[in-house]
Amino acid sequence: MSAANKKGLSLFALIMIGLGSIFGSGWLFGAGQAAAVAGPAAIIAWVIGAVFIGMIAMSYAEVGAAYPLPGSMARFGTISHGPVLGFITGWAVWIAIAALIPIESIAGTQYMSSWNFGWAKGLVENGGLTTSGMAMALFLTVALWLACYWSVALLAKANNLLTLVKFAIPVLAVIALIASGFHTGNFTDHGGFAPNGWSAVMTAVTTSGVVFAFNGFQAVVNLGGAAKNPGRAIPLALVGALSLGLVIYLALQIAFIGGVPPTRLAEAGGWSGINFSSPFADLAKMLMLHWVVTMLQFGAFISPSGANIGNVASASYMAQNLADTGFFPKKIREVHPKYGTARPAMWLNLGFSILLLVTVGHSWEALASVVSAAMVVSYLIGPIAVGVFRRTKPELPRPFRLPAARILCPITFAFAACALYWSKWPDTGKVVLLTLVAAPIAAVVLKRKGEKNLAKQFAPAWWMIAFLLWLGTLSALGSKEFGGHGIIPGGVDIALVGLSALGFYFWAVRSGVKAHYAGLPGPDPVLDAPGADSGAAEQSDAPERALSHA
């Protein structure tokens, strides 16, 4: 690892990777969708989203710097709790990352509908993709995938330039929209600053592309192991990419809200009636900013294409890690000897992308809401892994230590639980079901491997299964503001989610400690690696010794 790090990614390159992933299709749609859901208060949603993702990212910065492994987010569950929880969390991470591949193509297709061609206008109808639109999105998905299939190294070298271009386009769009006429009355008229209430602001965090946009931080964690100095580079790159991303997203949101003509708002009956297929391009057309329209149409290809460089690579790492644990076929681990790409993993991800495209991906908004909820599930293991490793691996080298971890980790987990609840029923139910599919798969695989004590293997994972079922139930019974049936009143539902999440956090950490002393996680990839400090290795064998004495 040290030899690789000497020739690894620079801090600037890692920040560009994170920023490039943050500026995928999220900026093209996020501001328009958030304004439709929360009105001008969507500005607050971006701040809440950045704080939430920042808290999640910092917990991953500690474990990511300690375990600088490719695709590490899919491995933390295995290292902390053993194979079953590792598969469930790795499955959730894989779904969240692989689903980003088709959504970028959907974004490009929807913006293509703003072209002044008859065939282009027929790609989208009533806010969703038509049959020709689905065909175009499928074509773009395969085309972007093939570019990485054969030329991932070349595209990675071009990523810095692509990111700078993607960075410049939204900045120029903001300047042009504000200069063309900024309507300050839009922030208070048409229902006030928060026309749909503050619950809509929370919903906008997860369903309107806010979490989706900032999810690019995962690329830093998953690819940060290739940095020259992962311990220093990962936390600095996370802070740098998220900070720059927040500034630009706030500028985009403010420019969008102030740029919509008041007459258009009045005709639409307020912010809820604003439904643009290509938000910024449609707005620029209304304002007769033709050069901005052309620039945005160009950006609608550049942004998704650049983001998919990281998406395809990260999704491949996720699938390979699941194959390493034995829950995916071993062939998925294979790397092409000439091109260095994980082609079997890429084929698996392409098949999953196409499945999502034809079943859920009728529009960017429809797929983004489900994908965002899946992303939140994938975040759950980060703060828990910090809590487990602090208690079981005190000798683990930690180039970055999360300050006040005993306080911040439970709060971060509770915040993640609330964000999943804010995703609204039935999306929460869909994601809970999709995640829990991993549990019976794990049981079947372990049984085929000859495992006779399934109860022991599943013991560290019951907290996750119970947590997801509990949250799905609360979502179904909760307040109507978050899509529930209204059996649990508003306010009480959020309190239940937050307080119960704290209980699940401590259950999860305790389960990880017990799993450690039962020897379920197996050899530590850092402490038990060849050449690791003998004293550290001796300490890391304590759980096995305790188990043998028992």
DRENVEXKE-58103 format. One record per residue (C-alpha): x, y, z. Coordinates in steps of 0.5 Angstrom, whole numbers, plus 2048, in hexadecimal, padded with zeros to 3 digits. Example, Ala and Ser with C-alpha at 12.3 -4.5 7.8 and 13.67 -1.06 7.14 Angstrom:
<bapas>
8197F7810 81B7FE80E 
</bapas>
This chain:
<bapas>
800800800 806805802 8098047FB 8028057F7 80180B7FC 80880F7FA 80580F7F3 7FE8107F5 7F98157F4 7FB81C7F6 7F68207FB 7F48257F5 7F281F7F1 7EE81C7F7 7EA8227F8 7E98227F0 7E681B7F1 7E281D7F6 7DF8237F3 7DE8207ED 7DA81B7F0 7D68207F4 7D58247ED 7D281E7E9 7CA81F7E7 7C88227EE 7CA8297ED 7C68297E6 7BF8277EA 7C08287F1 7BE82F7F2 7B882E7EE 7B68287F1 7B782B7F8 7B48327F7 7AD82E7F4 7AD82A7FB 7AF82F800 7AF8367FC 7B483B7FE 7B6837805 7B9832800 7BF836802 7BF834809 7BF82D806 7C582D803 7C9830809 7C582A80D 7C8825808 7CF827808 7CF827810 7CC820810 7D181D80A 7D782180D 7D581D814 7D5817810 7DB81880C 7DF81A812 7DE813815 7E081080F 7E681480F 7E8810815 7E7809813 7E980B80C 7F080E80E 7F1808812 7EF80380D 7F1806806 7EE800802 7EB8017FB 7E38017FC 7E4801803 7DD803805 7DB7FC803 7E07F9808 7DF7FD80E 7D97F9810 7DD7F280F 7E37F5813 7DE7F7819 7D97F281A 7DA7EC815 7D87E980F 7D07EA80F 7D07F1811 7D67F280C 7D27F0807 7CB7F3809 7CF7FA809 7D37F9803 7CD7F77FF 7CA7FD801 7D08017FF 7D17FE7F8 7C97FF7F7 7CA8067F8 7D18077F4 7CF8037EE 7C88077EE 7CC80D7EC 7CE80A7E5 7C780A7E2 7C48117E6 7CA8157E2 7C78127DB 7C08147DD 7C381B7DF 7C681C7D8 7C081A7D5 7BB81E7D8 7C08247D7 7C08227D0 7B88237CF 7BA82B7D0 7BD82A7C9 7B982E7C3 7B88277BF 7B18247BF 7B581D7C0 7B88207C7 7B28237C9 7AE81C7C9 7B38197CE 7AF81C7D4 7A881C7D5 7A481E7DB 7AB81E7DF 7AD8177DD 7B18147D8 7AD8117D2 7AE80B7CE 7B380E7CA 7B68127D0 7B780B7D4 7BB8097CD 7BF80F7CD 7C180E7D5 7C38077D4 7C78097CE 7CB80E7D2 7CB8097D8 7CF8047D3 7D38097D0 7D680C7D6 7D78057D9 7DB8037D3 7DF8097D3 7E18077DA 7E28007D8 7E78017D3 7EA8087D5 7E98097DD 7F180B7DE 7F08107D8 7EA8137DB 7ED8137E2 7F28177DF 7ED81C7DC 7E981C7E3 7ED8237E5 7EB8267DF 7E48247DF 7E38267E6 7E582D7E4 7E182D7DF 7DB82B7E3 7DD8307E8 7DD8367E3 7D68347E0 7D28357E6 7D583B7E9 7D483E7E2 7CD83C7E2 7CC83F7E9 7CF8467E7 7CB8467E0 7C48457E4 7C684A7E9 7C884F7E4 7C284E7E0 7BD8507E5 7BD84E7ED 7B684E7F0 7B784F7F7 7AF84E7F8 7AF8477F6 7B28467FD 7AC848801 7A68487FC 7A28427FA 7A183F801 7A7842805 7AE83F806 7AC838808 7A5838804 7A5830805 7A783080C 7AE82E80F 7AC82780F 7AD828807 7B482B808 7B682480C 7B3820806 7B7824801 7BD822804 7BC81B802 7B781B7FC 7B98217F8 7C081F7F7 7C48237FD 7C781C800 7C781A7F9 7CC8207F7 7D081F7FD 7D18187FC 7D78197F8 7DB8197FE 7DB8117FE 7E08127F8 7E58157FC 7E480F802 7E48097FD 7EA80C7F8 7EE8107FE 7F28097FF 7F680B7F9 7F88127FB 7FF8137FD 7FD814804 7F6812806 7F681480D 7F781B80B 7F481B804 7ED818806 7EB81D80B 7EE823808 7EB821801 7E481F804 7E4826808 7E682A801 7E18267FD 7DB827801 7DD82E803 7DD8307FB 7D782C7FA 7D38307FF 7D58377FD 7D38357F5 7CD8327F7 7CA8377FB 7CC83C7F6 7C88387F1 7C28377F5 7C283F7F7 7C38407EF 7BD83C7ED 7B883E7F3 7BA8467F1 7BA8447E9 7B38417E8 7AE8477E5 7A98497EB 7A48487E5 7A68417E4 7A583F7EB 79E8427EC 79C83E7E6 79F8387E9 79B8397F0 7A283A7F4 7A88367F4 7A482F7F4 7A28307ED 7A98327EA 7AB82B7E7 7B082C7E1 7B38267DE 7BA82A7DD 7B982F7E3 7BF8337E1 7BF8337DA 7B78347DA 7B883A7DE 7BE83D7DA 7B983C7D4 7B48407D7 7B98457D8 7BB8457D1 7C28437D3 7C483F7CD 7CB83F7CF 7CA83C7D6 7C58377D3 7CA8347CE 7CF8347D4 7CB8307D8 7C982B7D3 7D182A7D2 7D182A7D9 7CC8247DA 7D18207D6 7D78227D9 7D58217E1 7D181A7E0 7D78187DC 7DC81A7E1 7D98187E7 7D88117E4 7DF8107E4 7DF8107EB 7D980C7EC 7DB8067E7 7E18057EB 7DE8067F2 7D98017F0 7DE7FC7ED 7E27FC7F4 7DB7FB7F7 7D97F57F3 7E17F27F4 7E07F37FC 7DA7EF7FC 7DD7EA7F8 7E37EA7FD 7DE7E8802 7DC7E27FE 7D57E57FE 7D57E77F6 7D97E27F1 7E07E27F1 7E07E37EA 7DE7EA7EC 7E57EC7EF 7E97EB7E8 7ED7F17E5 7EE7F17DE 7F67F07DD 7F77F57D8 7F27FB7D9 7F27FA7E1 7EA7FA7E1 7E67F67E5 7E27F47DF 7DD7EE7E3 7DB7F37E8 7DA7F87E3 7D57F47DF 7D17F27E5 7D17FA7E7 7CE7FB7E0 7C97F67E0 7C77F97E7 7C78007E4 7C27FD7DE 7BE7FA7E3 7BD8007E7 7BC8057E1 7B68017DE 7B37FF7E5 7B48067E9 7B780B7E4 7B180E7E1 7B48157E3 7BA8187E7 7B681A7ED 7B38137ED 7B980F7ED 7BD8157F2 7B88147F7 7B980C7F8 7C080D7F7 7C18127FC 7BE80E801 7C28087FF 7C880D800 7C680E807 7C5807809 7CD806806 7CF80B80B 7CD808812 7D3804813 7D880A813 7D780C81A 7D580581D 7DC80381A 7DF80981D 7DC807824 7DE7FF823 7E5801821 7E6805827 7E480082C 7E77FA828 7ED7FD824 7F1802829 7F7800826 7F580281E 7F980781B 7F480D81A 7F7813816 7F1816817 7ED81681E 7E681981E 7E581E824 7E081C829 7DE816826 7DA81382C 7D581982B 7D681A823 7D5813821 7CE811824 7CB818822 7CE81781B 7CA81081B 7C481381E 7C4818818 7C5813813 7BF80F816 7BB816815 7BD81780E 7BB81080C 7B481280F 7B481880C 7B4814805 7AD813806 7A980D805 7A8809801 7B080B7FF 7B2809806 7AE802805 7B18017FE 7B8802801 7B77FE807 7B57F8803 7BA7F87FE 7C07F9803 7BD7F3807 7BD7EE801 7C47ED803 7C27EA809 7BF7E3806 7C57E3801 7CA7E3806 7C77DE80A 7C67DA803 7CE7DB802 7D07D9809 7CC7D3809 7CF7D1802 7D67D2805 7D47CD80A 7D37D2810 7CF7CE815 7CF7D481B 7CB7D9817 7C87DC81D 7CF7DE81F 7D17E1819 7CA7E5819 7CB7E7820 7CF7EE81E 7CA7F0819 7C37EF81C 7C47F781E 7C47F9817 7BE7F4815 7BA7F781B 7BC7FE81A 7BA7FE812 7B37FA814 7B27FF81A 7B3805816 7AF802810 7A9801815 7AA808818 7AA80B811 7A480880F 7A080A815 7A3811816 7A0818814 79D81980D 7A381F80C 7A881980B 7A3815807 7A081080D 79980E80F 799814814 79880F81A 79E81181E 79E81981E 7A381E81B 7A8820820 7A7819824 7AA81581E 7B081981D 7B1818825 7B0811824 7B581081F 7BA814822 7BA811829 7B980A826 7BF80B822 7C480D828 7C280682B 7C3802824 7CA806824 7CC80382B 7C97FC829 7CD7FC822 7D47FE826 7D37F982B 7D17F4826 7D87F6822 7DC7F5829 7D97EE82A 7DA7EC823 7E17EE824 7E27EA82A 7DF7E4826 7E47E4821 7DE7E681B 7E27EB817 7E87E7816 7EF7EA815 7F07F1815 7F27F480E 7F77F9811 7F97F6818 7FA7EF816 7FD7F180F 8047EE80D 8097F3810 8047F6815 8077F881C 8077F1820 8057F5827 7FF7F7823 7FE7F0820 7FE7ED827 7F97F282A 7F47F1824 7F57E9825 7F17EB82C 7EA7E982A 7ED7E2827 7F07E182E 7EA7E3832 7E67DE82E 7EB7D882E 7EB7D9836 7E37D9836 
</bapas>
